[in-house]
Amino acid sequence: MIIFNTTFHVEDDIYEQYISYMKDIYITEAANSGFLFEPRFSRIHAQHEKGGTSFSLQFRVKNVDTLNHWFAVQGQELHNKLTTRFGNKAVGFVTLMDEIEL
């Protein structure tokens, strides 16, 4: 299993709309795909950045091939919807992490 993390920076004027959209649409659709599991959505504790707040969205996924397949069949479309709705007021970058068993 790998952890698929996207860190988003969101401008203050869309804060509430962004959270609602992520909960009601983005996360729900991604989790219902059958490829991404155990979503976690978190606000990042940091000094308040000028003009925004940062969030982390994490899913577990079987492997990179599965993630690439999801992105091709659904992920790109979800990303495009997010960009269409919020433009550059909600931007993100992806980090892939391997879990290390304790």
N, CA, C and O atoms as a MOPAC input file, in Angstrom:
PM7 MOZYME 1SCF
protein

 N      0.84300 1    -1.19100 1     0.00000 1
 C      0.00000 1     0.00000 1     0.00000 1
 C      0.88400 1     1.24900 1     0.00000 1
 O      1.94500 1     1.30300 1     0.62200 1
 N      0.39400 1     2.23200 1    -0.72100 1
 C      1.05000 1     3.52800 1    -0.67500 1
 C      0.03200 1     4.56200 1    -0.20200 1
 O     -1.17800 1     4.34000 1    -0.24700 1
 N      0.55200 1     5.68000 1     0.24500 1
 C     -0.29100 1     6.80200 1     0.64200 1
 C     -0.17300 1     7.86300 1    -0.44200 1
 O      0.92000 1     8.30800 1    -0.79000 1
 N     -1.32200 1     8.25200 1    -0.96200 1
 C     -1.42700 1     9.27600 1    -1.99500 1
 C     -1.86800 1    10.55600 1    -1.29100 1
 O     -3.02400 1    10.68200 1    -0.88700 1
 N     -0.95200 1    11.49300 1    -1.14600 1
 C     -1.21000 1    12.73500 1    -0.42600 1
 C     -1.22900 1    13.90000 1    -1.41100 1
 O     -0.34800 1    14.01900 1    -2.26200 1
 N     -2.22800 1    14.74800 1    -1.29000 1
 C     -2.22400 1    16.01300 1    -2.02000 1
 C     -2.30400 1    17.13100 1    -0.99500 1
 O     -3.21800 1    17.16900 1    -0.17100 1
 N     -1.34500 1    18.03400 1    -1.05400 1
 C     -1.33700 1    19.20800 1    -0.19900 1
 C     -1.89400 1    20.36900 1    -1.01100 1
 O     -1.40100 1    20.68100 1    -2.09500 1
 N     -2.92300 1    21.00000 1    -0.47400 1
 C     -3.56900 1    22.12300 1    -1.15000 1
 C     -3.32000 1    23.40600 1    -0.37300 1
 O     -3.27800 1    23.39700 1     0.85800 1
 N     -3.15700 1    24.50100 1    -1.08900 1
 C     -3.16400 1    25.82800 1    -0.48500 1
 C     -4.42400 1    26.52600 1    -0.98700 1
 O     -4.66400 1    26.60500 1    -2.19100 1
 N     -5.22000 1    27.02700 1    -0.05600 1
 C     -6.53900 1    27.57600 1    -0.36900 1
 C     -6.61800 1    29.01100 1     0.14100 1
 O     -6.29400 1    29.28800 1     1.29600 1
 N     -7.04600 1    29.91100 1    -0.72100 1
 C     -7.19000 1    31.30400 1    -0.32000 1
 C     -8.37600 1    31.46700 1     0.62700 1
 O     -9.36200 1    30.73400 1     0.55500 1
 N     -8.25000 1    32.44700 1     1.51300 1
 C     -9.24900 1    32.64300 1     2.57000 1
 C    -10.66400 1    32.87100 1     2.04900 1
 O    -11.62400 1    32.41300 1     2.66900 1
 N    -10.81400 1    33.56300 1     0.93200 1
 C    -12.15800 1    33.91800 1     0.47500 1
 C    -12.96300 1    32.73500 1    -0.06500 1
 O    -14.15700 1    32.87600 1    -0.32900 1
 N    -12.33200 1    31.57500 1    -0.23300 1
 C    -13.08200 1    30.38100 1    -0.67200 1
 C    -13.02400 1    29.26300 1     0.36800 1
 O    -13.42300 1    28.13300 1     0.08600 1
 N    -12.54000 1    29.56500 1     1.54500 1
 C    -12.30200 1    28.56100 1     2.59300 1
 C    -13.51200 1    27.64100 1     2.81500 1
 O    -13.38400 1    26.42300 1     2.69000 1
 N    -14.66000 1    28.19500 1     3.13500 1
 C    -15.85000 1    27.38700 1     3.43600 1
 C    -16.35000 1    26.63600 1     2.20200 1
 O    -16.71100 1    25.46300 1     2.29300 1
 N    -16.37200 1    27.30700 1     1.05700 1
 C    -16.81200 1    26.65800 1    -0.18600 1
 C    -15.90100 1    25.48200 1    -0.52500 1
 O    -16.36800 1    24.42200 1    -0.94100 1
 N    -14.60300 1    25.68000 1    -0.34400 1
 C    -13.63000 1    24.63000 1    -0.65400 1
 C    -13.86600 1    23.39900 1     0.22100 1
 O    -13.91700 1    22.28000 1    -0.28900 1
 N    -14.00800 1    23.59500 1     1.52600 1
 C    -14.22400 1    22.46800 1     2.43900 1
 C    -15.50800 1    21.72300 1     2.06000 1
 O    -15.51100 1    20.49300 1     1.99500 1
 N    -16.57700 1    22.44300 1     1.81300 1
 C    -17.83500 1    21.79700 1     1.41700 1
 C    -17.67100 1    21.01600 1     0.12300 1
 O    -18.13500 1    19.88000 1     0.02100 1
 N    -17.02100 1    21.60900 1    -0.85600 1
 C    -16.81900 1    20.94100 1    -2.14500 1
 C    -15.99600 1    19.66400 1    -1.97800 1
 O    -16.33100 1    18.62100 1    -2.54000 1
 N    -14.93600 1    19.75600 1    -1.21400 1
 C    -14.07700 1    18.58300 1    -1.02100 1
 C    -14.84500 1    17.46300 1    -0.32600 1
 O    -14.75500 1    16.30900 1    -0.74400 1
 N    -15.59200 1    17.77700 1     0.71800 1
 C    -16.34900 1    16.75800 1     1.45400 1
 C    -17.49000 1    16.17500 1     0.62900 1
 O    -17.66600 1    14.95900 1     0.56800 1
 N    -18.25700 1    17.04800 1     0.00100 1
 C    -19.48400 1    16.61400 1    -0.67400 1
 C    -19.25500 1    16.02200 1    -2.05900 1
 O    -20.02000 1    15.16300 1    -2.49700 1
 N    -18.22300 1    16.46600 1    -2.74400 1
 C    -18.03400 1    16.03500 1    -4.13100 1
 C    -16.70800 1    15.30600 1    -4.33300 1
 O    -16.69700 1    14.11600 1    -4.64500 1
 N    -15.60400 1    16.00500 1    -4.16000 1
 C    -14.29400 1    15.46000 1    -4.53600 1
 C    -13.96400 1    14.16700 1    -3.79300 1
 O    -13.69800 1    13.14100 1    -4.41900 1
 N    -13.98200 1    14.21200 1    -2.47500 1
 C    -13.60300 1    13.03600 1    -1.67700 1
 C    -14.60800 1    11.90700 1    -1.88200 1
 O    -14.22100 1    10.74500 1    -2.01000 1
 N    -15.88200 1    12.24000 1    -1.91300 1
 C    -16.91700 1    11.22200 1    -2.11400 1
 C    -16.72600 1    10.50100 1    -3.44100 1
 O    -16.75800 1     9.27100 1    -3.48900 1
 N    -16.52900 1    11.25600 1    -4.51500 1
 C    -16.35100 1    10.63800 1    -5.83300 1
 C    -15.07200 1     9.81000 1    -5.89900 1
 O    -15.07400 1     8.70900 1    -6.44900 1
 N    -13.98600 1    10.32900 1    -5.34500 1
 C    -12.72000 1     9.58400 1    -5.36900 1
 C    -12.83500 1     8.29300 1    -4.56300 1
 O    -12.37400 1     7.24300 1    -5.01000 1
 N    -13.44300 1     8.36000 1    -3.38500 1
 C    -13.56700 1     7.17500 1    -2.53200 1
 C    -14.51000 1     6.14100 1    -3.14200 1
 O    -14.31300 1     4.94000 1    -2.95800 1
 N    -15.52200 1     6.59200 1    -3.85900 1
 C    -16.47300 1     5.67000 1    -4.48000 1
 C    -15.92800 1     4.98500 1    -5.72400 1
 O    -16.59000 1     4.11600 1    -6.29100 1
 N    -14.74200 1     5.36200 1    -6.15200 1
 C    -14.14700 1     4.77600 1    -7.36100 1
 C    -13.76300 1     3.31500 1    -7.17800 1
 O    -13.69400 1     2.55800 1    -8.14600 1
 N    -13.51300 1     2.91800 1    -5.92300 1
 C    -13.05700 1     1.56000 1    -5.66100 1
 C    -11.54700 1     1.39300 1    -5.74100 1
 O    -11.03000 1     0.30700 1    -5.48300 1
 N    -10.83400 1     2.46000 1    -6.09700 1
 C     -9.37700 1     2.39300 1    -6.21600 1
 C     -8.66300 1     3.07300 1    -5.05300 1
 O     -7.54400 1     2.69700 1    -4.70400 1
 N     -9.29800 1     4.06200 1    -4.45900 1
 C     -8.70900 1     4.82600 1    -3.35900 1
 C     -9.48400 1     4.51800 1    -2.08200 1
 O    -10.71200 1     4.44200 1    -2.09500 1
 N     -8.75600 1     4.34000 1    -0.97800 1
 C     -9.37400 1     3.91300 1     0.27700 1
 C     -8.98200 1     4.82900 1     1.43000 1
 O     -7.98300 1     5.54500 1     1.36300 1
 N     -9.78500 1     4.79200 1     2.48100 1
 C     -9.51700 1     5.44400 1     3.76200 1
 C     -9.11400 1     6.91100 1     3.61400 1
 O     -7.99800 1     7.28300 1     3.97800 1
 N    -10.00100 1     7.74000 1     3.08700 1
 C     -9.65400 1     9.15300 1     2.93900 1
 C     -9.44300 1     9.82900 1     4.28700 1
 O    -10.12500 1     9.53400 1     5.26900 1
 N     -8.48200 1    10.74000 1     4.30200 1
 C     -8.21900 1    11.59900 1     5.46300 1
 C     -8.06500 1    13.01500 1     4.93600 1
 O     -7.29000 1    13.26400 1     4.01300 1
 N     -8.80100 1    13.93100 1     5.52400 1
 C     -8.77100 1    15.32700 1     5.09200 1
 C     -8.42900 1    16.16600 1     6.30900 1
 O     -9.15000 1    16.13400 1     7.30600 1
 N     -7.34000 1    16.91600 1     6.24200 1
 C     -6.82900 1    17.61800 1     7.41900 1
 C     -6.40400 1    19.03900 1     7.08000 1
 O     -5.91700 1    19.31800 1     5.98400 1
 N     -6.59700 1    19.92600 1     8.04200 1
 C     -6.01700 1    21.26200 1     7.94100 1
 C     -4.61000 1    21.16800 1     8.50700 1
 O     -4.39900 1    20.54500 1     9.54700 1
 N     -3.66100 1    21.77200 1     7.84300 1
 C     -2.26800 1    21.70600 1     8.27100 1
 C     -2.01300 1    22.79700 1     9.29600 1
 O     -2.28900 1    23.97200 1     9.05200 1
 N     -1.48400 1    22.39600 1    10.44600 1
 C     -1.13100 1    23.35400 1    11.48700 1
 C      0.17200 1    24.02600 1    11.10200 1
 O      1.21900 1    23.38800 1    10.99200 1
 N      0.08100 1    25.30100 1    10.90400 1
 C      1.25200 1    26.10900 1    10.57400 1
 C      0.86400 1    27.54500 1    10.85200 1
 O     -0.30300 1    27.86400 1    11.07300 1
 N      1.85500 1    28.38900 1    10.83500 1
 C      1.51500 1    29.79300 1    10.95200 1
 C      0.60500 1    30.13400 1     9.79200 1
 O      0.78100 1    29.64700 1     8.67600 1
 N     -0.35800 1    30.97000 1    10.07300 1
 C     -1.30900 1    31.35200 1     9.02100 1
 C     -0.53300 1    31.99400 1     7.88200 1
 O      0.10700 1    33.03300 1     8.04100 1
 N     -0.61000 1    31.35100 1     6.74600 1
 C      0.09400 1    31.86100 1     5.58300 1
 C     -0.65900 1    33.05200 1     5.02300 1
 O     -1.88500 1    33.12800 1     5.10400 1
 N      0.08100 1    33.96100 1     4.46500 1
 C     -0.52300 1    35.15800 1     3.89100 1
 C     -1.54900 1    34.75900 1     2.83500 1
 O     -1.20800 1    34.19600 1     1.79500 1
 N     -2.80300 1    35.06200 1     3.12400 1
 C     -3.83900 1    34.83400 1     2.14100 1
 C     -4.30900 1    33.41100 1     1.99000 1
 O     -4.80800 1    33.06200 1     0.92000 1
 N     -4.18100 1    32.56600 1     2.99400 1
 C     -4.71500 1    31.22700 1     2.80900 1
 C     -4.40200 1    30.23800 1     3.90900 1
 O     -3.74200 1    30.54600 1     4.90100 1
 N     -4.91000 1    29.02400 1     3.68700 1
 C     -4.75800 1    27.90300 1     4.60400 1
 C     -4.34800 1    26.68900 1     3.78600 1
 O     -4.73800 1    26.55000 1     2.62700 1
 N     -3.55200 1    25.80500 1     4.40100 1
 C     -3.13500 1    24.58300 1     3.70600 1
 C     -3.86800 1    23.37400 1     4.26800 1
 O     -4.16000 1    23.29800 1     5.46100 1
 N     -4.15500 1    22.43400 1     3.38100 1
 C     -4.86000 1    21.20500 1     3.71800 1
 C     -4.10900 1    20.01500 1     3.14400 1
 O     -3.36900 1    20.13700 1     2.16800 1
 N     -4.31300 1    18.86400 1     3.76700 1
 C     -3.78000 1    17.60300 1     3.25800 1
 C     -4.94600 1    16.65300 1     3.02800 1
 O     -5.79800 1    16.46700 1     3.89700 1
 N     -4.96700 1    16.05800 1     1.84300 1
 C     -5.94000 1    15.01900 1     1.52000 1
 C     -5.16200 1    13.74700 1     1.22200 1
 O     -4.33100 1    13.71600 1     0.31500 1
 N     -5.43700 1    12.69100 1     1.99700 1
 C     -4.71900 1    11.43100 1     1.82900 1
 C     -5.68300 1    10.28900 1     1.55800 1
 O     -6.78100 1    10.21800 1     2.11000 1
 N     -5.23200 1     9.40400 1     0.69400 1
 C     -5.90700 1     8.14000 1     0.43500 1
 C     -4.86300 1     7.03900 1     0.46300 1
 O     -3.69200 1     7.27600 1     0.16500 1
 N     -5.28300 1     5.85400 1     0.81500 1
 C     -4.45100 1     4.67200 1     0.60500 1
 C     -4.81400 1     4.11000 1    -0.75500 1
 O     -5.96800 1     4.16100 1    -1.18000 1
 N     -3.80900 1     3.57200 1    -1.43100 1
 C     -4.01400 1     2.97700 1    -2.74800 1
 C     -3.07000 1     1.78300 1    -2.86800 1
 O     -1.96900 1     1.79200 1    -2.31700 1
 N     -3.50700 1     0.77100 1    -3.58200 1
 C     -2.77000 1    -0.49400 1    -3.65800 1
 C     -1.34300 1    -0.30900 1    -4.15400 1
 O     -0.40600 1    -0.82200 1    -3.54100 1
 N     -1.16600 1     0.41200 1    -5.24800 1
 C      0.17600 1     0.61900 1    -5.81200 1
 C      0.11700 1     1.77100 1    -6.81600 1
 O     -0.95100 1     2.31800 1    -7.08900 1
 N      1.27100 1     2.12800 1    -7.35500 1
 C      1.35700 1     3.25200 1    -8.28300 1
 C      0.58600 1     2.97000 1    -9.57300 1
 O     -0.02900 1     3.87800 1   -10.13300 1
 N      0.60900 1     1.73800 1   -10.04600 1
 C     -0.14600 1     1.40100 1   -11.26000 1
 C     -1.64300 1     1.64000 1   -11.06600 1
 O     -2.31200 1     2.16300 1   -11.95700 1
 N     -2.16100 1     1.25800 1    -9.91000 1
 C     -3.57400 1     1.49000 1    -9.60400 1
 C     -3.86800 1     2.98500 1    -9.54500 1
 O     -4.89300 1     3.44000 1   -10.05300 1
 N     -2.97700 1     3.74100 1    -8.93200 1
 C     -3.15200 1     5.19000 1    -8.85700 1
 C     -3.14300 1     5.81200 1   -10.25500 1
 O     -3.97700 1     6.66400 1   -10.56300 1
 N     -2.21400 1     5.39000 1   -11.09100 1
 C     -2.15800 1     5.91200 1   -12.45900 1
 C     -3.43400 1     5.58200 1   -13.23000 1
 O     -3.93200 1     6.40300 1   -14.00100 1
 N     -3.95700 1     4.37900 1   -13.01800 1
 C     -5.21400 1     3.99200 1   -13.67200 1
 C     -6.35500 1     4.88200 1   -13.18400 1
 O     -7.13300 1     5.39100 1   -13.99000 1
 N     -6.45600 1     5.07000 1   -11.86800 1
 C     -7.50300 1     5.93600 1   -11.31500 1
 C     -7.39000 1     7.34200 1   -11.88900 1
 O     -8.39100 1     7.95100 1   -12.26600 1
 N     -6.16200 1     7.85000 1   -11.95200 1
 C     -5.98200 1     9.21100 1   -12.45500 1
 C     -6.44600 1     9.32500 1   -13.90500 1
 O     -7.05600 1    10.32100 1   -14.29400 1
 N     -6.15400 1     8.30100 1   -14.69700 1
 C     -6.54300 1     8.32200 1   -16.11200 1
 C     -8.05400 1     8.24200 1   -16.29300 1
 O     -8.60500 1     8.89900 1   -17.17700 1
 N     -8.73500 1     7.44300 1   -15.46300 1
 C    -10.18000 1     7.24900 1   -15.66000 1
 C    -11.04000 1     8.22100 1   -14.85200 1
 O    -12.19300 1     8.45800 1   -15.21100 1
 N    -10.50000 1     8.79100 1   -13.76200 1
 C    -11.32200 1     9.67900 1   -12.94500 1
 C    -10.55900 1    10.86600 1   -12.37600 1
 O    -11.09400 1    11.97400 1   -12.32700 1
 N     -9.34200 1    10.65900 1   -11.95300 1
 C     -8.60200 1    11.69200 1   -11.23600 1
 C     -8.40600 1    12.97700 1   -12.01500 1
 O     -8.55600 1    14.06800 1   -11.46400 1
 N     -8.07300 1    12.85800 1   -13.28700 1
 C     -7.87900 1    14.05800 1   -14.10100 1
 C     -9.16900 1    14.85900 1   -14.20300 1
 O     -9.14900 1    16.08900 1   -14.14900 1
 N    -10.28900 1    14.16100 1   -14.35100 1
 C    -11.58300 1    14.84300 1   -14.42500 1
 C    -11.90300 1    15.56400 1   -13.11100 1
 O    -12.37900 1    16.69900 1   -13.13100 1
 N    -11.64700 1    14.91500 1   -11.97500 1
 C    -11.87800 1    15.56400 1   -10.68000 1
 C    -10.99200 1    16.79300 1   -10.52400 1
 O    -11.44100 1    17.83600 1   -10.05000 1
 N     -9.73600 1    16.66200 1   -10.92600 1
 C     -8.81000 1    17.79700 1   -10.86500 1
 C     -9.32600 1    18.95300 1   -11.72900 1
 O     -9.29800 1    20.11100 1   -11.31100 1
 N     -9.79100 1    18.62900 1   -12.92500 1
 C    -10.30800 1    19.66400 1   -13.82400 1
 C    -11.53100 1    20.36300 1   -13.23300 1
 O    -11.67100 1    21.57900 1   -13.35800 1
 N    -12.41300 1    19.60200 1   -12.59100 1
 C    -13.59600 1    20.19600 1   -11.94700 1
 C    -13.17700 1    21.15600 1   -10.83300 1
 O    -13.73300 1    22.24600 1   -10.69800 1
 N    -12.19000 1    20.73700 1   -10.03900 1
 C    -11.68500 1    21.57300 1    -8.94900 1
 C    -11.09600 1    22.86600 1    -9.50500 1
 O    -11.35700 1    23.95000 1    -8.98400 1
 N    -10.30700 1    22.74400 1   -10.55800 1
 C     -9.68500 1    23.91300 1   -11.17500 1
 C    -10.72700 1    24.83200 1   -11.80100 1
 O    -10.61700 1    26.05400 1   -11.70000 1
 N    -11.72800 1    24.25800 1   -12.44100 1
 C    -12.78900 1    25.06600 1   -13.04500 1
 C    -13.54500 1    25.84400 1   -11.97300 1
 O    -13.88000 1    27.01400 1   -12.16100 1
 N    -13.80600 1    25.19200 1   -10.86100 1
 C    -14.58600 1    25.83700 1    -9.79700 1
 C    -13.79600 1    26.91900 1    -9.06000 1
 O    -14.32800 1    27.99600 1    -8.79300 1
 N    -12.51200 1    26.63800 1    -8.72400 1
 C    -11.75800 1    27.54100 1    -7.85700 1
 C    -10.57500 1    28.24100 1    -8.52900 1
 O     -9.97000 1    29.13300 1    -7.93400 1
 N    -10.24200 1    27.85200 1    -9.74800 1
 C     -9.11100 1    28.47700 1   -10.42900 1
 C     -7.83000 1    28.31900 1    -9.63800 1
 O     -7.55300 1    27.24900 1    -9.09700 1
 N     -7.04700 1    29.38900 1    -9.57000 1
 C     -5.78000 1    29.31900 1    -8.83900 1
 C     -5.92900 1    29.69500 1    -7.36900 1
 O     -4.93600 1    29.95400 1    -6.68900 1
 N     -7.16500 1    29.72700 1    -6.87600 1
 C     -7.39500 1    29.99700 1    -5.45400 1
 C     -7.27200 1    28.73800 1    -4.60300 1
 O     -7.22900 1    28.81600 1    -3.37600 1
 N     -7.21600 1    27.57500 1    -5.25700 1
 C     -6.97900 1    26.29200 1    -4.57500 1
 C     -6.00900 1    25.50500 1    -5.45200 1
 O     -6.39100 1    24.94600 1    -6.48000 1
 N     -4.76200 1    25.47400 1    -5.03100 1
 C     -3.73100 1    24.78800 1    -5.81200 1
 C     -3.08600 1    23.71300 1    -4.95100 1
 O     -3.03200 1    23.83400 1    -3.72700 1
 N     -2.59600 1    22.66000 1    -5.60000 1
 C     -2.03600 1    21.55900 1    -4.82700 1
 C     -0.85800 1    20.90000 1    -5.49800 1
 O     -0.57200 1    21.11800 1    -6.67500 1
 N     -0.18200 1    20.08100 1    -4.70700 1
 C      0.88300 1    19.23300 1    -5.22600 1
 C      0.77200 1    17.86700 1    -4.57000 1
 O      0.29200 1    17.74300 1    -3.44300 1
 N      1.22000 1    16.84300 1    -5.28700 1
 C      1.07800 1    15.44700 1    -4.85600 1
 C      2.38300 1    14.93200 1    -4.27200 1
 O      3.47000 1    15.25500 1    -4.75300 1
 N      2.25300 1    14.11700 1    -3.21500 1
 C      3.36700 1    13.37300 1    -2.64300 1
 C      2.92100 1    11.92900 1    -2.49100 1
 O      1.86000 1    11.66500 1    -1.92700 1
 N      3.71800 1    10.99100 1    -2.98900 1
 C      3.44700 1     9.56300 1    -2.79400 1
 C      4.38400 1     9.05200 1    -1.71300 1
 O      5.57500 1     9.36100 1    -1.70900 1
 N      3.82900 1     8.25900 1    -0.78800 1
 C      4.61800 1     7.74700 1     0.33100 1
 C      4.40700 1     6.24900 1     0.47400 1
 O      3.28500 1     5.75900 1     0.34200 1
 N      5.48100 1     5.52700 1     0.74200 1
 C      5.38900 1     4.10600 1     1.07200 1
 C      5.19400 1     3.97500 1     2.56900 1
 O      5.89700 1     4.60700 1     3.35700 1
 N      4.23400 1     3.15200 1     2.95300 1
 C      4.04500 1     2.87700 1     4.37100 1
 C      5.16200 1     1.97400 1     4.86600 1
 O      5.58600 1     1.05500 1     4.16600 1
 N      5.62800 1     2.23800 1     6.06200 1
 C      6.62100 1     1.39200 1     6.70700 1
 C      5.94000 1     0.74900 1     7.90500 1
 O      5.46200 1     1.44000 1     8.80500 1
 N      5.90000 1    -0.56000 1     7.90800 1
 C      5.24500 1    -1.26100 1     9.01400 1
 C      6.03900 1    -1.06800 1    10.29400 1
 O      7.27000 1    -1.07400 1    10.28700 1
 N      5.31800 1    -0.89800 1    11.38700 1
 C      5.95500 1    -0.72600 1    12.70000 1
 C      6.05800 1    -2.05000 1    13.40600 1
 O      6.56600 1    -2.11500 1    14.52500 1

